[in-house]
Amino acid sequence: MVSENLVKNVVTEPYKYGFVTEIETEKISKGINEDTIRLISEKKEEPEFLLNFRLNAFKKWQKMKEPCWADLGYKEIDYQDIIYYSAPKQKEKISSLDEVDPKLLETFDKLGIPLTEQKKLTNVAVDAVFDSVSIATTFRKELAEHGVIFCSISEAVKDHSDLIKKYLGSVVPSNDNYFAALNSAVFSDGSFVYIPKGVKCPMDLSSYFRINSGDSGQFERTLIIAEESSSVSYLEGCTAPMFDTNTLHAAVVELIALDDASIKYSTVQNWYAGNEEGVGGIFNFVTKRGKCLGKRSKISWSQVETGSAITWKYPSCILLGEESVGEFYSVALTNNLQQADTGTKMIHIGPKTKSTIVSKGISAGNSVNSYRGLVKMGSKAIGSRNYSQCDSMLIGDQAAANTFPYIQSQQPNSEIEHEASTCRISEDQLFYLQSRGIEFEEAVSMMVSGFCRDVFNQLPMEFAAEADKLLALKLEGSVG
Amino acid sequence: MQIIEEIKKNELVKNPSEIQKICLEKLKLNPLPNIKSELWRHSNKSKFLSFLDYSHTKKESKVNFPYDNASQNVIRFTIGENSSINLKEENYSIRKLKDSEIFDYIKKNISDFDQTDHWSDLLNHCLSSKNNILGLNISGNKIPPIEILSASSYNSFNAKTLILFFEKNCEANLLQINLGDKNSSLCQSTYLCLEENTSVNHGVVSYGKNKSNLLNSLNVIQKAKSEYSLSSLHFKFNYARFEIRINQLDGDAETNIKGIQITKNEDQIATYTKMQFNGPNGILEQINKSLADDKSHSVFEGAIVVPKIAQKTDASQLSRNLLLSKHAKIDTKPQLEIIADDVKCKHGATISQLNKEELFYMRSRGLTLEEASKLQLSSYFQEIISCIPVSKDRWDLLDKLLKEA
């Protein structure tokens, strides 16, 4: 018999990104009202259309109610007790990385994100976001040679306002849901990517989100546009320091793929999850949605969710274009008192559209891990197909795993398949591995990694290694 | 809506019984179910209101079984017909429950019913008068098949309740028939209690006529080592809702659920099941099939709840759906809620159409498209219907009905 303590040891690992960077920041006062929004807009020197967009969203948000349908329990969020804008102080506009505060560079260094020139060997362009603002974007020149625009969304508002005007809010309208409306009103920064017609982005793009202050929320907004026949792979990572208060993170990500374009969006989310008693941690309420506008376009979401006290996240695909493809690969790990309600929506509108969903949930400790997904076949989705698979693994007898698939069809010429299963780390398998001389912890980690293999195979190289390591760390305890 | 108005104004029942009082009290504040809740959000509002549109009558026209009592020995009851029942044979006995037993049982049950989860039962108990409650205590084995008929009458709303206690070591075959008349609504609540070591094979056949509505609620409690098999068939209803709640009280029991629902024209039929495991070593095998044609809407929601105590549970649930028309709609949501870690639970769902290759094969052998489709459909039904405890001569009638449907 595996003793319960042993399993307990295996699933506890201190959060190693929990440090706070001591840096002078500029914060606005707590609370949200029209003036706050005007102030944020003014600080970012935004054009009028954007201010109106924000104000409109704020009006709608005020009339909305916080959704309560998800299987989550958390103490009420006081939206007036949050700082909606916080930025490290910078004297002037930065023209090169050398002028960035070395403390900031050090922070990202500590997180393993290479921003300085000598470390940029990995051929990944990075946009680093610290609290409410983007600090630096690397490889911009190289990307510009190919016509790829990769910058912070604040810069894009200034330099490419036509694109912002055309696409911002076109996938996730400002009144889409409570958190999207809040984000639309107060979003501070995020990444903007534009891949022109026929360009295959020469390197992976990546953004790294860091929450540093304990009382400010992070509201980033990402917009990716892939023109005809272009393709891009985008990676996203997140960490936050340990505070005993809860920090709100409400992001919106919009993807647009035109004819024959393909976007691959990968996330490794490792926000601070709170301590063992469930004190502190990030409330992660994220709206991510992609629109396959063009024919044969493809959007693929892959995510590894290991952090956050609360995760509320449903990366979705609207499959409009003929023969467009949507994919969703997810690993969600919850431990201690974490709660995750995550899944996807695949809305088939165009004919011959295809979607694949592979979701793996691992719940340990006293956590709750729910898969909630919608597959919808519209009446014009002739010849469309969906395949979903969601598997759950339970570690210990206190954790809960739930599956809520919603399946709707209005098109007889379409096929939907869904399957789900639940399992645990079997003692027979553990015994077998141990009898072959493999340590207990390693055996558990091997089995978890095998369980998640379908998803890890979909991650880009850099991330696959990181994700595997992350899961092993989260599960392996202090044993190396 | 007349019924709802009457509940609000406290005018629904003159001289209500104690049970009716409790239920009316529970419904008084919110007489209608919460349309936004998961259990009700798929309900078509206008259809649901048409279900409530008939006035509640106590007078009922006599309804006959849809087929003759043929050669085979069967025991028949019709809910609402007042007769004393006391059968004692060598191997078995069936006796009518005393009024006090029925009263105690219902009272005990409704105490923890809430308005959202048990709205159908609460409504049923508000309306169901003493005459319309049939309670039986069944024991022994080698019992001839039991058939119980419940029917609604033309242009009215009828509420009927059935309570069956199966004593220890009992083995029984039970067929429950719910008949809907033209322009009528039937609200049927059924309670089955299976003691240890019982084995019950339960068939539910519900079919209506033009514009009939049905609200069918089934509550089953299984004690250890009991075996319960349910096979159900619902068709020809303007609006029908079948709620199944099964509770394996101490685990270590076996449950089989097989159901099929057929919707045509503008029908809406919905099945909601909730399987609760409250002890270890429980087994569930469930398959629900549906077929939606024309402009109809078919709904299935199935929840499997496995708390920490229910280790070694083995549950599987499958929802298979055929969508035959581009104006029809299917919603399905199989659902798992698991805390126990040493369990095997799985579910699956598919929505598709008739298999083209099989159709082509049959047509290449000289069958017309219509014949080939019917053949394929009948094989689709067969898996479920063959489990309904119906004898051969009645089977033909069922087959005929299905062909008409």
Boltz contact constraints between the chains, C-beta under 6 A:
constraints:
  - contact:
      token1: [A, 379]
      token2: [B, 326]
      max_distance: 6.0
  - contact:
      token1: [A, 394]
      token2: [B, 341]
      max_distance: 6.0
  - contact:
      token1: [A, 397]
      token2: [B, 308]
      max_distance: 6.0
  - contact:
      token1: [A, 397]
      token2: [B, 341]
      max_distance: 6.0
  - contact:
      token1: [A, 400]
      token2: [B, 339]
      max_distance: 6.0
  - contact:
      token1: [A, 401]
      token2: [B, 338]
      max_distance: 6.0
  - contact:
      token1: [A, 402]
      token2: [B, 337]
      max_distance: 6.0
  - contact:
      token1: [A, 403]
      token2: [B, 336]
      max_distance: 6.0
  - contact:
      token1: [A, 404]
      token2: [B, 335]
      max_distance: 6.0
  - contact:
      token1: [A, 406]
      token2: [B, 333]
      max_distance: 6.0
  - contact:
      token1: [A, 407]
      token2: [B, 332]
      max_distance: 6.0
  - contact:
      token1: [A, 407]
      token2: [B, 349]
      max_distance: 6.0
  - contact:
      token1: [A, 408]
      token2: [B, 331]
      max_distance: 6.0
  - contact:
      token1: [A, 409]
      token2: [B, 323]
      max_distance: 6.0
  - contact:
      token1: [A, 409]
      token2: [B, 330]
      max_distance: 6.0
  - contact:
      token1: [A, 409]
      token2: [B, 351]
      max_distance: 6.0
  - contact:
      token1: [A, 410]
      token2: [B, 329]
      max_distance: 6.0
  - contact:
      token1: [A, 412]
      token2: [B, 323]
      max_distance: 6.0
  - contact:
      token1: [A, 412]
      token2: [B, 324]
      max_distance: 6.0
  - contact:
      token1: [A, 412]
      token2: [B, 326]
      max_distance: 6.0
  - contact:
      token1: [A, 412]
      token2: [B, 353]
      max_distance: 6.0
  - contact:
      token1: [A, 415]
      token2: [B, 352]
      max_distance: 6.0
  - contact:
      token1: [A, 416]
      token2: [B, 351]
      max_distance: 6.0
  - contact:
      token1: [A, 417]
      token2: [B, 350]
      max_distance: 6.0
  - contact:
      token1: [A, 418]
      token2: [B, 349]
      max_distance: 6.0
  - contact:
      token1: [A, 419]
      token2: [B, 348]
      max_distance: 6.0
  - contact:
      token1: [A, 420]
      token2: [B, 347]
      max_distance: 6.0
  - contact:
      token1: [A, 421]
      token2: [B, 346]
      max_distance: 6.0
  - contact:
      token1: [A, 422]
      token2: [B, 338]
      max_distance: 6.0
  - contact:
      token1: [A, 422]
      token2: [B, 345]
      max_distance: 6.0
  - contact:
      token1: [A, 424]
      token2: [B, 341]
      max_distance: 6.0
